[in-house]
């Protein structure tokens, strides 16, 4: 559905993308995961044909971005870009008219999409008076009005409350179940777990790309949960074998360089301080994987 081959983009002294390659397959929910400034928005804009790459190529449905039927591509930018002084319905009708859809077709499709997004009771409300989550649902509704085969979403849940984030992903799953291919970028590592395939991006480089399960498999012994009678959040700061440590009030979560060696190092470190407790490997989360990969590349 999407192929990106050795794409690079520079802004002045900043290398936003450096020979990025990836592939989004038909009916994927493909997550582009990384922190702010990683290059996610730049790559999304290049894929959608809104910005040319300095080098490299992009194909969407085996065509260049500028050659595809725009009705087959739905794009939702990072920031709310609809008209705050128009109502929900007026925004939808205006957006549909940009694609030369008839009023009858727009209204027919709008009813279906509004039902999916839960905005049906609010069609007369001004867009500017909507909550953050509802604004994102309106933007999604407008992106879906052409019934695109491919939906590209740039950080659609950024700054949105947890309940709205959950609602939004429920909608994405419903659309994907109906056959839509979805590419979504996000800085939230927990959302990577919801994707069928994931690419980690950092400083303009793709660190890894695979299913969440396949990405986790090689690192199953490198995350330790430690339960000890201590509440010092910086307890493990000086232990060389530990790449990252998080404290959750009653337990520590450690990312270590090597599973077996790391567990022994932690045991010895605690024993030297007169601390005893439980140390056991746990399944890595996506945030753990990102820490491991960025640490490995340093």
Residue frames relative to the residue before (quaternion, step in Angstrom):
aa qw qx qy qz dx dy dz
X 1.0000 0.0000 0.0000 0.0000 0.00 0.00 0.00
X 0.7716 0.0170 0.0017 0.6359 3.58 1.03 -0.91
X 0.0037 -0.7705 0.6374 0.0069 3.55 -1.01 0.87
X 0.0723 -0.7767 0.6258 -0.0011 3.54 -0.84 1.06
X 0.0284 -0.8272 0.5599 -0.0382 3.57 -0.65 1.13
X 0.8609 -0.1757 0.0793 0.4708 3.54 -0.68 1.26
X 0.2264 0.7945 -0.5217 0.2128 3.56 0.87 1.02
X 0.0299 -0.7831 0.6210 -0.0157 3.55 -0.94 0.98
X 0.0287 0.7797 -0.6250 0.0242 3.55 -1.19 0.64
X 0.0762 -0.7940 0.6031 0.0072 3.54 -0.89 1.01
X 0.1208 -0.7450 0.6513 0.0793 3.54 -1.15 0.77
X 0.8042 -0.1580 0.0539 0.5704 3.56 -0.28 1.31
X 0.8230 -0.1839 0.1451 0.5175 3.61 -0.62 -1.07
X 0.6181 0.5619 -0.3332 0.4372 3.60 1.29 -0.10
X 0.2369 -0.7449 0.6101 0.1297 3.55 -0.81 1.05
X 0.2045 -0.8293 0.5107 0.0980 3.58 -0.01 1.32
X 0.7833 0.0399 -0.0084 0.6203 3.59 1.06 -0.78
X 0.0969 -0.8102 0.5780 0.0130 3.55 -0.95 0.90
X 0.8139 -0.2748 0.1248 0.4965 3.56 -0.17 1.40
X 0.1595 0.8159 -0.5275 0.1752 3.54 0.81 1.10
X 0.0108 0.7765 -0.6296 0.0237 3.55 -0.99 0.91
X 0.2180 0.7520 -0.6073 0.1344 3.57 -1.06 0.79
X 0.2090 -0.7648 0.5962 0.1264 3.53 -1.32 0.27
X 0.1724 -0.7532 0.6292 0.0841 3.55 -1.00 0.96
X 0.2684 -0.7929 0.5313 0.1304 3.56 -0.63 1.13
X 0.6648 -0.5069 0.3721 0.4033 3.54 -1.26 0.43
X 0.8509 0.0858 -0.1492 0.4964 3.55 -0.99 1.06
X 0.3211 0.6990 -0.5438 0.3354 3.56 1.09 0.74
X 0.1451 -0.6216 0.7310 0.2413 3.45 -1.49 0.13
X 0.0598 -0.8479 0.5252 -0.0415 3.51 0.02 1.38
X 0.1692 -0.8143 0.5512 0.0668 3.56 -0.65 1.13
X 0.1683 -0.7363 0.6481 0.0970 3.55 -0.95 0.98
X 0.0460 -0.8584 0.5065 -0.0665 3.53 -0.14 1.36
X 0.3775 0.7114 -0.5377 0.2495 3.55 -0.88 0.96
X 0.6178 -0.5708 0.3908 0.3739 3.58 -1.23 0.34
X 0.6894 -0.4201 0.3625 0.4656 3.57 -1.29 0.04
X 0.8020 0.2699 -0.2127 0.4885 3.56 -0.97 0.89
X 0.4675 0.7045 -0.4324 0.3132 3.59 1.26 0.10
X 0.5977 -0.5595 0.3703 0.4388 3.60 1.20 -0.52
X 0.3795 0.7656 -0.4609 0.2396 3.59 1.28 0.05
X 0.7073 0.4619 -0.2800 0.4560 3.60 0.72 -1.04
X 0.6197 0.5437 -0.3435 0.4499 3.59 0.99 -0.79
X 0.6770 0.4826 -0.2955 0.4706 3.58 0.90 -0.90
X 0.6323 0.5315 -0.3329 0.4548 3.59 0.96 -0.81
X 0.6799 0.4925 -0.2928 0.4575 3.59 0.89 -0.92
X 0.6325 0.5111 -0.3317 0.4783 3.58 1.05 -0.68
X 0.6384 0.5306 -0.3237 0.4541 3.59 0.95 -0.85
X 0.7264 0.4307 -0.2351 0.4812 3.58 0.97 -0.86
X 0.5283 -0.6693 0.3930 0.3443 3.60 1.26 0.09
X 0.4755 0.6811 -0.4316 0.3518 3.59 1.22 0.35
X 0.7745 0.1498 -0.0684 0.6107 3.57 1.28 -0.26
X 0.3539 -0.7412 0.5193 0.2358 3.61 -0.83 0.87
X 0.4373 -0.6620 0.5244 0.3090 3.60 -1.07 0.59
X 0.5380 -0.5843 0.4817 0.3704 3.57 -1.22 0.35
X 0.7706 -0.0928 0.0617 0.6275 3.54 1.14 -0.69
X 0.6357 0.5141 -0.4008 0.4133 3.54 -1.26 0.42
X 0.3218 -0.7513 0.5541 0.1580 3.55 -1.33 0.18
X 0.1461 -0.7536 0.6356 0.0821 3.53 -1.30 0.58
X 0.0514 -0.7686 0.6366 0.0374 3.56 -1.06 0.81
X 0.0884 -0.7530 0.6500 0.0512 3.54 -1.08 0.84
X 0.8139 -0.0762 -0.0062 0.5759 3.58 -0.54 1.16
X 0.6717 -0.5413 0.2579 0.4352 3.55 1.03 1.03
X 0.6508 0.4521 -0.3408 0.5060 3.58 1.17 0.53
X 0.5698 -0.5517 0.4679 0.3899 3.55 -1.25 0.38
X 0.6434 -0.5591 0.3477 0.3906 3.63 -1.04 0.67
X 0.6972 0.4810 -0.2834 0.4498 3.60 1.00 -0.75
X 0.6861 0.5038 -0.2733 0.4480 3.59 1.25 -0.26
X 0.5766 0.6159 -0.3872 0.3719 3.60 1.17 -0.34
X 0.5562 -0.5472 0.4969 0.3799 3.53 -1.30 0.35
X 0.4096 -0.7607 0.4430 0.2395 3.59 -0.43 1.21
X 0.5739 0.5865 -0.3895 0.4182 3.59 1.17 -0.35
X 0.6406 0.5299 -0.3260 0.4501 3.60 1.22 -0.36
X 0.7249 0.3783 -0.2193 0.5323 3.58 1.31 -0.18
X 0.1036 -0.7741 0.6231 0.0433 3.55 -0.71 1.11
X 0.0535 -0.8139 0.5784 -0.0139 3.58 -0.79 1.02
X 0.0759 -0.7751 0.6270 0.0183 3.54 -0.91 0.98
X 0.2962 -0.7912 0.5072 0.1705 3.61 -0.37 1.18
X 0.7058 -0.4879 0.3223 0.3999 3.52 -1.32 0.34
X 0.7830 0.2815 -0.1440 0.5357 3.58 0.92 -0.86
X 0.5768 -0.5876 0.4456 0.3512 3.55 -1.10 0.75
X 0.0410 -0.8519 0.5198 -0.0492 3.57 -0.51 1.21
X 0.4813 0.6536 -0.4535 0.3682 3.60 1.20 0.41
X 0.6334 -0.5734 0.3796 0.3547 3.57 -1.29 0.09
X 0.3632 -0.7784 0.4694 0.2045 3.61 -0.45 1.19
X 0.7043 0.4573 -0.2705 0.4709 3.60 1.15 -0.54
X 0.6006 0.4803 -0.3789 0.5148 3.58 1.29 0.33
X 0.5337 -0.6225 0.4618 0.3383 3.55 -1.15 0.57
X 0.7076 -0.4194 0.3442 0.4528 3.55 -1.33 0.14
X 0.7013 0.4618 -0.2786 0.4661 3.59 0.78 -1.01
X 0.6530 0.5177 -0.3255 0.4469 3.61 0.93 -0.80
X 0.6220 0.5250 -0.3434 0.4686 3.59 1.02 -0.69
X 0.6599 0.5087 -0.3070 0.4599 3.56 0.94 -0.90
X 0.6729 0.4965 -0.2975 0.4607 3.58 0.90 -0.90
X 0.6400 0.5156 -0.3284 0.4656 3.57 1.01 -0.79
X 0.6719 0.4999 -0.3051 0.4535 3.57 0.87 -0.94
X 0.6525 0.5151 -0.3128 0.4594 3.58 0.98 -0.82
X 0.6388 0.5409 -0.3260 0.4395 3.58 1.06 -0.76
X 0.5783 0.5877 -0.3764 0.4226 3.60 1.16 -0.52
X 0.7077 0.4018 -0.2395 0.5295 3.57 1.25 -0.48
X 0.4960 -0.6963 0.3926 0.3392 3.56 1.31 0.36
X 0.3349 0.7195 -0.5318 0.2956 3.56 1.07 0.71
X 0.4971 -0.6545 0.4746 0.3151 3.57 -1.03 0.73
X 0.6372 -0.5349 0.3841 0.4004 3.57 -1.17 0.49
X 0.6313 0.5414 -0.3318 0.4451 3.58 1.04 -0.79
X 0.6675 0.4905 -0.2969 0.4750 3.59 0.94 -0.90
X 0.6353 0.5356 -0.3300 0.4479 3.58 0.95 -0.89
X 0.6962 0.4767 -0.2836 0.4557 3.58 0.81 -0.99
X 0.6376 0.5285 -0.3294 0.4534 3.57 1.00 -0.77
X 0.6995 0.4483 -0.2682 0.4877 3.56 0.89 -0.94
X 0.6198 0.5639 -0.3456 0.4224 3.57 1.00 -0.79
X 0.6338 0.5376 -0.3420 0.4385 3.59 0.91 -0.82
X 0.6602 0.5115 -0.2967 0.4632 3.55 0.97 -0.90
X 0.7099 0.4576 -0.2657 0.4648 3.59 0.86 -0.99
X 0.6259 0.5414 -0.3366 0.4492 3.59 1.03 -0.76
X 0.6188 0.5339 -0.3345 0.4692 3.55 1.12 -0.68
X 0.6545 0.5147 -0.3049 0.4623 3.58 0.98 -0.88
X 0.7545 0.4042 -0.2085 0.4732 3.58 0.88 -0.97
X 0.4722 -0.7064 0.4218 0.3163 3.58 1.26 -0.15
X 0.5126 0.6683 -0.4027 0.3585 3.59 1.23 0.36
X 0.3576 0.7796 -0.4655 0.2183 3.60 1.24 -0.04
X 0.7060 0.4584 -0.3012 0.4480 3.66 0.88 -0.75
X 0.7344 0.4510 -0.2160 0.4589 3.60 1.22 -0.31
X 0.2998 0.8073 -0.4790 0.1703 3.60 1.19 0.33
X 0.7024 0.4561 -0.2758 0.4717 3.60 1.12 -0.51
X 0.5424 0.6346 -0.4006 0.3777 3.60 1.23 -0.15
X 0.5101 -0.6333 0.4852 0.3215 3.58 -1.07 0.76
X 0.5550 -0.6359 0.4249 0.3271 3.56 -0.97 0.89
X 0.6447 0.5567 -0.3191 0.4154 3.56 1.04 -0.75
X 0.6988 0.4617 -0.2696 0.4753 3.58 1.19 -0.44
X 0.4889 0.6656 -0.4303 0.3646 3.58 1.28 0.07
X 0.5357 -0.5797 0.4953 0.3628 3.57 -1.25 0.42
X 0.7004 -0.4736 0.3245 0.4241 3.56 -1.28 0.28
X 0.6721 0.5005 -0.2987 0.4568 3.56 0.93 -0.87
X 0.6693 0.4923 -0.2980 0.4700 3.57 1.01 -0.82
X 0.5969 0.5472 -0.3635 0.4606 3.59 1.09 -0.61
X 0.6570 0.5043 -0.3124 0.4653 3.56 0.98 -0.83
X 0.6379 0.5134 -0.3243 0.4737 3.59 1.05 -0.71
X 0.6288 0.5145 -0.3370 0.4758 3.60 1.07 -0.68
X 0.6432 0.5117 -0.3252 0.4677 3.57 0.95 -0.84
X 0.6378 0.5142 -0.3209 0.4753 3.58 1.03 -0.77
X 0.6222 0.5460 -0.3353 0.4497 3.59 0.96 -0.85
X 0.6757 0.4870 -0.2944 0.4686 3.58 0.91 -0.91
X 0.6528 0.5155 -0.3158 0.4565 3.59 1.03 -0.75
X 0.7041 0.4719 -0.2539 0.4659 3.58 1.19 -0.57
X 0.4695 0.7343 -0.4221 0.2493 3.58 1.22 -0.33
X 0.6864 0.4580 -0.2921 0.4834 3.63 1.15 -0.50
X 0.3669 -0.7348 0.4705 0.3227 3.58 1.35 -0.07
X 0.0599 0.8483 -0.5229 0.0585 3.60 0.74 1.06
X 0.4910 -0.6329 0.5102 0.3132 3.54 -1.25 0.49
X 0.7706 0.2309 -0.0999 0.5856 3.56 1.21 -0.65
X 0.0985 -0.7862 0.6097 0.0206 3.56 -0.89 1.00
X 0.0908 -0.7924 0.6032 0.0058 3.58 -0.73 1.15
X 0.0412 -0.8217 0.5658 -0.0542 3.56 -0.58 1.23
X 0.1939 -0.7985 0.5647 0.0766 3.56 -0.66 1.14
X 0.8198 -0.2433 0.0940 0.5098 3.57 -0.33 1.35
X 0.0591 0.8651 -0.4966 0.0387 3.61 0.80 0.98
X 0.7515 0.3735 -0.2265 0.4944 3.63 1.11 -0.46
X 0.3502 0.7576 -0.4914 0.2489 3.60 1.23 0.23
X 0.8440 0.1348 -0.1201 0.5051 3.58 -0.77 1.04
X 0.5410 0.6158 -0.3957 0.4143 3.57 1.30 0.14
X 0.5612 -0.6240 0.4223 0.3427 3.59 -1.04 0.75
X 0.6811 -0.5362 0.3116 0.3892 3.63 -1.15 0.60
X 0.6530 0.5131 -0.3316 0.4477 3.61 0.94 -0.79
X 0.6622 0.4931 -0.3036 0.4756 3.58 0.99 -0.83
X 0.6005 0.5430 -0.3559 0.4668 3.57 1.09 -0.66
X 0.6563 0.5095 -0.3049 0.4654 3.58 0.93 -0.88
X 0.6461 0.5155 -0.3124 0.4682 3.59 0.97 -0.88
X 0.6535 0.5313 -0.3156 0.4370 3.56 0.94 -0.92
X 0.6852 0.4719 -0.2912 0.4723 3.59 0.91 -0.86
X 0.5775 0.5561 -0.3782 0.4628 3.58 1.11 -0.55
X 0.6456 0.5103 -0.3124 0.4745 3.59 1.01 -0.81
X 0.6515 0.5224 -0.3206 0.4471 3.60 0.92 -0.88
X 0.6434 0.5122 -0.3204 0.4701 3.57 1.00 -0.81
X 0.6400 0.5227 -0.3269 0.4586 3.58 0.98 -0.77
X 0.6603 0.4985 -0.3010 0.4743 3.58 0.96 -0.88
X 0.6538 0.5132 -0.3079 0.4630 3.57 0.97 -0.86
X 0.6288 0.5353 -0.3259 0.4604 3.57 1.05 -0.79
X 0.6717 0.4837 -0.2860 0.4828 3.57 1.17 -0.60
X 0.6914 -0.5155 0.2622 0.4331 3.60 1.28 0.09
X 0.5271 0.6579 -0.4068 0.3520 3.60 1.23 -0.09
X 0.3259 -0.7013 0.5997 0.2059 3.55 -1.12 0.76
X 0.0930 -0.8190 0.5662 -0.0091 3.57 -0.80 1.04
X 0.0584 -0.7453 0.6631 0.0378 3.53 -1.03 0.90
X 0.0160 0.8198 -0.5670 0.0786 3.56 -0.65 1.13
X 0.2036 -0.7620 0.5998 0.1345 3.57 -0.96 0.84
X 0.0697 0.7980 -0.5939 0.0748 3.56 -1.10 0.67
X 0.3685 -0.6991 0.5561 0.2572 3.59 -1.17 0.56
X 0.5832 0.6025 -0.3608 0.4083 3.59 1.30 -0.20
X 0.3720 -0.7664 0.4815 0.2060 3.55 -0.45 1.22
X 0.6172 0.5573 -0.3655 0.4182 3.61 1.03 -0.63
X 0.6196 0.5488 -0.3500 0.4386 3.60 1.14 -0.54
X 0.5302 0.6196 -0.4102 0.4083 3.58 1.21 -0.37
X 0.6076 0.5735 -0.3421 0.4301 3.58 1.11 -0.69
X 0.6757 0.5166 -0.2818 0.4440 3.59 1.18 -0.56
X 0.6168 0.5674 -0.3348 0.4308 3.59 1.28 -0.22
X 0.5053 -0.6309 0.4892 0.3277 3.56 -1.20 0.49
X 0.7742 0.0188 -0.0237 0.6323 3.57 1.18 -0.63
X 0.1797 -0.8014 0.5698 0.0283 3.53 -1.13 0.79
X 0.0834 -0.7404 0.6615 0.0858 3.54 -1.20 0.67
X 0.2574 -0.7362 0.6076 0.1501 3.56 -0.87 1.00
X 0.0368 -0.7938 0.6071 -0.0019 3.57 -0.86 1.00
X 0.0929 0.7799 -0.6131 0.0851 3.55 -1.02 0.86
X 0.8487 -0.0128 -0.0355 0.5276 3.57 -0.87 1.03
X 0.7327 -0.4679 0.2309 0.4368 3.54 0.96 0.93
X 0.6585 0.4742 -0.3079 0.4967 3.59 1.28 0.15
X 0.3689 -0.6711 0.5893 0.2577 3.56 -1.14 0.67
X 0.2797 -0.7923 0.5265 0.1296 3.56 -0.62 1.19
X 0.7764 -0.1350 0.1271 0.6023 3.58 1.06 -0.79
X 0.0377 -0.7880 0.6144 0.0121 3.56 -1.19 0.54
X 0.3705 0.6928 -0.5418 0.2989 3.58 -0.63 1.17
X 0.6627 -0.4274 0.3805 0.4831 3.56 -1.25 -0.27
X 0.6260 -0.5334 0.3875 0.4165 3.64 -1.11 0.47
X 0.6525 0.5270 -0.3241 0.4376 3.59 0.94 -0.84
X 0.6877 0.4776 -0.2862 0.4659 3.59 0.90 -0.91
X 0.6305 0.5344 -0.3364 0.4513 3.58 1.07 -0.68
X 0.6848 0.5016 -0.2812 0.4477 3.58 1.03 -0.78
X 0.5714 0.6774 -0.3727 0.2751 3.56 0.98 -0.89
X 0.7223 0.4496 -0.2974 0.4331 3.68 0.73 -0.86
X 0.7390 0.4297 -0.2123 0.4735 3.59 1.22 -0.42
X 0.2967 0.8143 -0.4675 0.1741 3.57 1.26 0.35
X 0.7335 0.3984 -0.2362 0.4975 3.63 1.16 -0.48
X 0.6103 0.6120 -0.3358 0.3745 3.60 1.22 -0.06
X 0.6657 0.4129 -0.3150 0.5359 3.60 1.25 0.18
X 0.0974 -0.8118 0.5758 0.0052 3.56 -0.72 1.12
X 0.2131 -0.7234 0.6391 0.1511 3.53 -1.17 0.70
X 0.0880 -0.8089 0.5812 -0.0093 3.55 -0.74 1.13
X 0.0477 -0.7862 0.6161 -0.0060 3.56 -0.76 1.11
X 0.1649 0.7772 -0.5738 0.1987 3.53 -0.39 1.33
X 0.5529 -0.6132 0.4406 0.3523 3.62 -1.22 0.39
X 0.5030 0.6009 -0.4666 0.4102 3.57 0.47 1.24
X 0.1279 -0.7892 0.5963 0.0723 3.55 -1.11 0.66
X 0.3767 0.7078 -0.4974 0.3312 3.55 1.12 0.72
X 0.3190 -0.7898 0.4852 0.1977 3.65 -0.30 1.17
X 0.7186 0.4189 -0.2443 0.4984 3.60 1.22 -0.39
X 0.2540 0.8257 -0.4776 0.1600 3.57 1.27 0.30
X 0.7921 0.3362 -0.1570 0.4847 3.58 0.89 -0.93
X 0.3246 0.7919 -0.4741 0.2070 3.60 1.25 0.20
X 0.7739 0.3730 -0.1913 0.4747 3.61 1.00 -0.76
X 0.5177 0.6190 -0.4313 0.4036 3.57 1.25 0.25
X 0.4124 -0.7705 0.4319 0.2230 3.56 -0.34 1.30
X 0.6496 0.5464 -0.3233 0.4182 3.60 0.99 -0.75
X 0.6618 0.4965 -0.2983 0.4761 3.61 1.22 -0.44
X 0.2771 -0.7814 0.5427 0.1348 3.57 -0.70 1.14
X 0.7944 -0.0331 0.0535 0.6042 3.57 1.09 -0.70
X 0.0613 -0.7988 0.5983 0.0105 3.57 -1.05 0.82
X 0.0650 -0.7747 0.6286 0.0207 3.56 -1.00 0.91
X 0.2074 -0.7783 0.5845 0.0976 3.55 -1.06 0.80
X 0.1343 -0.8342 0.5344 0.0208 3.57 -0.72 1.10
X 0.7202 -0.4693 0.2528 0.4440 3.59 1.06 0.65
X 0.8109 0.0592 -0.0355 0.5811 3.58 1.02 -0.73
X 0.7852 0.1664 -0.1172 0.5848 3.59 1.23 -0.02
X 0.3339 -0.6970 0.5963 0.2169 3.52 -1.36 0.38
X 0.1635 -0.7396 0.6422 0.1177 3.53 -1.21 0.61
X 0.0697 -0.8314 0.5505 -0.0298 3.55 -0.50 1.25
X 0.1957 -0.7128 0.6586 0.1410 3.54 -1.17 0.74
X 0.0949 -0.8241 0.5583 0.0080 3.57 -0.57 1.18
X 0.6243 -0.5778 0.3832 0.3600 3.56 -1.22 0.51
X 0.7824 0.0218 0.0162 0.6222 3.55 1.08 -0.77
X 0.5466 -0.6777 0.3802 0.3120 3.59 -0.78 1.00
X 0.7338 0.4203 -0.2446 0.4744 3.59 0.64 -1.12
X 0.6923 0.4713 -0.2786 0.4701 3.56 0.83 -1.00
X 0.6461 0.5378 -0.3150 0.4405 3.56 1.04 -0.81
X 0.6531 0.5150 -0.3188 0.4546 3.57 0.96 -0.85
X 0.6494 0.5042 -0.3139 0.4748 3.59 1.00 -0.80
X 0.6465 0.5249 -0.3213 0.4508 3.58 1.00 -0.85
X 0.6521 0.5071 -0.3129 0.4687 3.57 0.99 -0.83
X 0.6376 0.5303 -0.3264 0.4536 3.60 0.97 -0.85
X 0.6788 0.4835 -0.2893 0.4710 3.57 0.90 -0.93
X 0.6361 0.5445 -0.3174 0.4452 3.55 1.00 -0.87
X 0.6889 0.4673 -0.2791 0.4787 3.59 0.93 -0.89
X 0.6338 0.5398 -0.3339 0.4420 3.58 0.97 -0.84
X 0.6449 0.5302 -0.3174 0.4497 3.57 1.02 -0.80
X 0.7223 0.3957 -0.2271 0.5197 3.57 1.23 -0.46
X 0.5282 -0.6733 0.3837 0.3471 3.54 1.28 0.28
X 0.5153 0.6305 -0.4152 0.4056 3.57 1.18 0.58
X 0.0313 -0.7869 0.6163 -0.0040 3.57 -0.92 0.92
X 0.2202 0.7706 -0.5745 0.1664 3.55 -1.09 0.70
X 0.6452 -0.5012 0.4099 0.4056 3.55 -1.23 -0.53
X 0.0230 -0.7640 0.6446 -0.0133 3.56 -0.96 0.98
X 0.1862 0.7978 -0.5549 0.1444 3.59 -0.61 1.06
X 0.5172 -0.6242 0.4816 0.3330 3.58 -1.11 0.67
X 0.0823 -0.7776 0.6219 0.0437 3.58 -1.12 0.72
X 0.6363 -0.5284 0.3947 0.4001 3.55 -1.24 0.39
X 0.4334 -0.7092 0.4815 0.2783 3.62 -0.81 0.90
X 0.3301 -0.6886 0.6059 0.2230 3.54 -1.21 0.64
X 0.6820 -0.4842 0.3402 0.4297 3.58 -1.24 0.26
X 0.6108 0.5465 -0.3525 0.4516 3.58 1.05 -0.68
X 0.6219 0.5338 -0.3316 0.4673 3.58 1.06 -0.75
X 0.6534 0.5212 -0.3149 0.4497 3.58 0.94 -0.90
X 0.6487 0.5179 -0.3237 0.4541 3.57 0.96 -0.84
X 0.6270 0.5259 -0.3257 0.4734 3.59 1.03 -0.81
X 0.6562 0.5132 -0.3048 0.4617 3.57 0.94 -0.91
X 0.7084 0.4752 -0.2759 0.4430 3.58 0.81 -0.97
X 0.6766 0.4651 -0.3037 0.4834 3.58 0.92 -0.79
X 0.6278 0.5230 -0.3330 0.4705 3.57 1.10 -0.65
X 0.6552 0.5276 -0.2996 0.4501 3.52 1.05 -0.84
X 0.6974 0.4795 -0.2773 0.4548 3.57 1.07 -0.75
X 0.5423 0.6394 -0.4042 0.3657 3.60 1.21 -0.43
